[in-house]
Amino acid sequence: MHGLDTNVLVRFLLRDDPLQASAAKSAIDRAIAAGEPLLIGLLTILETEWVLRARAGLDKLAIVGVFKQLLEARDLLFENEGVLEHALYVFENSNADFADCLMMARYQDLGCAAMLTFDARAAKIPGCELLTA
């Protein structure tokens, strides 16, 4: 099994650098042909969301769509897939930032009662609690 770095995943998704996109696709195709699953970690997902939003200019619906397509791929494994699915659901149905949704979902998965935050927008996410100074 191999894990994918953000830059490999982004080049594969955006094809914005033809040489790197080709190398990423070839590596992914080789792994699939060998029956070797590819792992995508939560940090890679977090960075990928930032790149898709901030650099590629994708909106929330497009980003959610990309991640849902990745989740449906049989040859990809995800670190804490349930956490990612929960975060995507909250992200899609709120005004919260993806990073806050992912952190909250991971904390809940770890058994936390709430994610404490000073961010009023993040505090609107179920499972978050606003702290005041």
C-alpha positions as CSV (number, residue, x, y, z in Angstrom):
1,M,0.0,0.0,0.0
2,H,1.1,3.5,-0.8
3,G,-0.2,6.8,0.6
4,L,-0.8,9.8,-1.6
5,D,0.7,13.2,-0.9
6,T,-1.5,16.2,-1.5
7,N,0.5,17.3,-4.6
8,V,0.1,13.9,-6.3
9,L,-3.7,13.9,-5.5
10,V,-4.1,17.5,-6.7
11,R,-2.1,17.0,-9.9
12,F,-4.3,13.9,-10.6
13,L,-7.5,15.8,-10.0
14,L,-6.7,19.1,-11.6
15,R,-4.3,18.1,-14.4
16,D,-2.9,21.6,-14.1
17,D,0.7,20.4,-14.7
18,P,0.7,18.0,-17.6
19,L,4.0,16.2,-16.7
20,Q,3.1,15.8,-13.0
21,A,-0.5,14.8,-13.8
22,S,0.8,12.1,-16.2
23,A,3.2,10.8,-13.6
24,A,0.5,10.8,-10.9
25,K,-2.0,9.0,-13.2
26,S,0.7,6.4,-14.2
27,A,1.6,5.7,-10.5
28,I,-2.1,5.4,-9.6
29,D,-2.8,3.1,-12.6
30,R,0.2,0.9,-11.7
31,A,-1.0,0.5,-8.1
32,I,-4.5,-0.3,-9.3
33,A,-3.2,-2.8,-11.8
34,A,-1.1,-4.5,-9.1
35,G,-4.2,-4.7,-6.8
36,E,-2.5,-2.4,-4.4
37,P,-4.8,0.0,-2.6
38,L,-3.9,3.7,-2.3
39,L,-4.4,5.5,1.0
40,I,-5.5,9.1,1.4
41,G,-5.0,10.5,4.9
42,L,-7.1,13.1,6.6
43,L,-4.3,15.7,6.4
44,T,-4.1,15.1,2.6
45,I,-7.8,15.7,2.4
46,L,-7.5,18.9,4.4
47,E,-4.7,20.3,2.2
48,T,-6.5,19.2,-0.9
49,E,-9.7,21.1,0.1
50,W,-7.6,24.2,0.6
51,V,-5.9,23.8,-2.8
52,L,-9.2,23.2,-4.6
53,R,-10.8,26.2,-3.0
54,A,-8.0,28.7,-2.7
55,R,-5.9,27.9,-5.7
56,A,-8.2,26.2,-8.2
57,G,-11.3,28.4,-7.3
58,L,-13.7,25.5,-6.9
59,D,-16.8,26.2,-4.9
60,K,-18.2,24.2,-2.0
61,L,-20.5,22.0,-4.1
62,A,-17.7,21.2,-6.6
63,I,-15.3,20.3,-3.7
64,V,-17.9,18.1,-2.1
65,G,-18.5,16.4,-5.4
66,V,-14.8,15.7,-5.9
67,F,-14.5,14.2,-2.5
68,K,-17.6,12.1,-2.9
69,Q,-16.2,10.7,-6.2
70,L,-13.0,9.8,-4.4
71,L,-14.9,8.1,-1.7
72,E,-16.7,6.0,-4.3
73,A,-13.5,4.8,-5.9
74,R,-12.9,1.1,-5.1
75,D,-9.2,1.3,-5.2
76,L,-8.8,4.2,-2.7
77,L,-8.7,3.8,1.1
78,F,-9.2,6.7,3.5
79,E,-7.9,7.2,6.9
80,N,-11.1,7.3,9.1
81,E,-13.5,7.2,6.2
82,G,-16.5,7.7,8.5
83,V,-14.9,10.9,9.9
84,L,-14.5,12.2,6.4
85,E,-18.1,11.4,5.4
86,H,-19.4,13.1,8.6
87,A,-17.2,16.2,7.9
88,L,-18.4,16.3,4.3
89,Y,-22.1,16.1,5.4
90,V,-21.7,18.9,7.9
91,F,-19.6,21.0,5.4
92,E,-22.2,20.5,2.7
93,N,-25.1,21.5,5.0
94,S,-23.6,24.4,6.9
95,N,-21.7,27.6,6.4
96,A,-18.7,26.2,8.3
97,D,-15.2,25.9,6.9
98,F,-14.2,22.4,5.9
99,A,-11.2,22.4,8.3
100,D,-13.6,23.1,11.3
101,C,-16.0,20.3,10.1
102,L,-13.1,17.8,9.8
103,M,-11.7,18.7,13.2
104,M,-15.1,18.4,14.9
105,A,-15.8,15.1,13.2
106,R,-12.4,13.7,14.2
107,Y,-12.8,14.9,17.8
108,Q,-16.3,13.3,18.0
109,D,-14.7,10.1,16.6
110,L,-12.2,10.2,19.4
111,G,-14.9,10.5,22.0
112,C,-14.8,14.2,22.8
113,A,-18.0,15.8,24.1
114,A,-17.3,18.9,22.0
115,M,-14.7,20.9,20.1
116,L,-13.9,24.1,22.0
117,T,-13.5,27.2,19.8
118,F,-13.3,31.0,19.8
119,D,-14.6,31.0,16.3
120,A,-18.3,32.0,16.4
121,R,-18.9,30.5,12.9
122,A,-17.4,27.2,13.9
123,A,-19.4,27.1,17.1
124,K,-22.6,26.8,15.1
125,I,-21.5,23.3,14.0
126,P,-23.2,20.7,16.2
127,G,-20.5,19.3,18.3
128,C,-18.7,22.6,18.8
129,E,-18.8,24.9,21.8
130,L,-18.0,28.6,21.8
131,L,-15.6,29.9,24.4
132,T,-15.7,33.6,25.4
133,A,-12.8,35.5,26.7
